[in-house]
Every structure is written in C-alpha cells, then in structure tokens.
C-alpha cells in the first residue's frame, strides 16, 4: 500500500487522521508519516499488518476473534476466486479522493 492509497482509504471511510489512528491502534503522527511516506527525510513503509487491518475496516470488521468469516473457504478452496473477489472489493477505495485537501 502506497501513501496516497492509504490516504484515499482513510478519506474513503470518512475518517479523520485521529480516528484512523484509534481504529488501527496507532498514534496520529504515525498516520501522518504513512500518508507522507516519510519521516525525517527517510522513507516509511506501511506494514503488511496495517494494510490488512485497513482492508478489514473497509469491509466493516472492527475486531476479529479468529473464527471463519461468513463461511470463508480455506486457501485450498477456490483461492483464485477469493483473490479476485477481494481485489474487486478494494478497487473502489482507491479512486476519487486524490485531489482533496490535506487534513492536519
């Protein structure tokens, strides 16, 4: 996930930086680093765990107890179909907010 996609995700859910931080268990400053893509001139990568947490929030999941979700299949069952459906659900979050003003 790149910085602009992360920012688009947040804005697409209508979250302020502080709200996104609270939902992801981070500090607001870390959200700002992720959206900028840098901290003190050094590149900041968005960890896979945060990327997956963003996906869960986008799908409406705020917590997870480890049980299967809606009869989800195992990775051996229809893996290609699951990945395609997942990709289709994420694409709308990446469009339409790039020109909005920055939040502070």
C-alpha atoms as one frame of an Amber mdcrd trajectory, in Angstrom:
protein
   0.000   0.000   0.000   1.481   3.334  -1.002   0.966   6.633   0.876  -1.691
   8.021  -1.482  -3.689   4.777  -1.400  -3.516   4.825   2.404  -4.814   8.405
   2.478  -7.532   7.547  -0.044  -8.552   4.586   2.153  -8.887   6.835   5.203
 -10.815   9.542   3.395 -12.964   6.941   1.637 -14.135   5.748   5.053 -14.721
   9.337   6.159 -12.128   9.113   8.932 -10.020  11.930  10.318  -6.370  11.076
  10.957  -7.015  10.743  14.696  -9.965   8.400  14.111  -7.946   6.217  11.730
  -5.148   6.087  14.305  -7.550   4.953  17.023  -9.086   2.239  14.823  -5.637
   0.951  13.800  -4.129   1.187  17.294  -1.607   3.820  16.224  -0.744   7.400
  17.101  -1.965  10.195  14.836   1.644  11.043  13.997   2.186   7.566  12.534
  -0.839   8.080  10.274   0.768  11.326   9.112   4.056   9.502   8.384   2.225
   6.819   6.398   0.347   9.430   4.356   3.502  11.410   3.681   5.553   8.290
   3.006   8.458   9.648   5.002   9.685  10.521   8.477  12.607  12.913   8.965
  13.500  12.528   5.296  13.568   8.716   5.434  11.110   6.528   3.543   8.359
   4.961   5.670   6.805   1.684   4.548   3.259   0.801   5.572   3.490  -2.623
   7.232   1.503  -5.548   5.814  -0.339  -5.827   9.154  -1.620  -2.256   8.793
  -2.553  -2.859   5.163  -4.596  -5.912   6.194  -6.177  -4.001   9.084  -7.220
  -1.305   6.592  -8.850  -3.988   4.456 -10.714  -5.400   7.464 -12.008  -1.943
   8.419 -13.033  -1.245   4.817 -15.021  -4.493   4.858 -16.712  -3.468   8.102
 -14.739  -5.578  10.589 -13.506  -3.710  13.671 -12.436  -6.805  15.609 -11.723
 -10.458  14.909 -11.951 -13.457  17.208 -10.218 -15.936  14.888 -13.335 -17.735
  13.659 -14.151 -18.168   9.979 -15.988 -15.209   8.459 -19.248 -15.950   6.616
 -18.165 -19.494   5.790 -14.967 -18.319   4.130 -13.192 -21.119   2.330  -9.690
 -22.291   3.107  -6.813 -21.209   0.927  -7.080 -24.561  -0.857 -10.727 -23.956
  -1.828 -11.258 -21.511  -4.687  -8.164 -19.438  -3.880  -8.238 -17.702  -7.250
 -11.917 -16.773  -6.938 -11.418 -15.407  -3.417  -8.499 -13.251  -4.505 -10.449
 -11.884  -7.460 -13.469 -11.031  -5.308 -11.216  -9.402  -2.729  -9.447  -7.308
  -5.367 -12.795  -6.122  -6.722 -13.896  -5.040  -3.243 -10.746  -2.950  -2.711
 -10.571  -1.096  -6.033 -13.361   1.434  -5.267 -11.470   2.635  -2.195  -8.557
   3.777  -4.354 -10.471   6.112  -6.639 -11.806   9.622  -6.446 -10.117  11.333
  -3.491  -6.636  12.231  -4.691  -7.464  15.913  -5.250  -8.948  16.603  -1.819
  -7.259  18.970   0.585  -4.926  17.642   3.279  -6.045  17.325   6.874  -3.913
  18.442   9.779
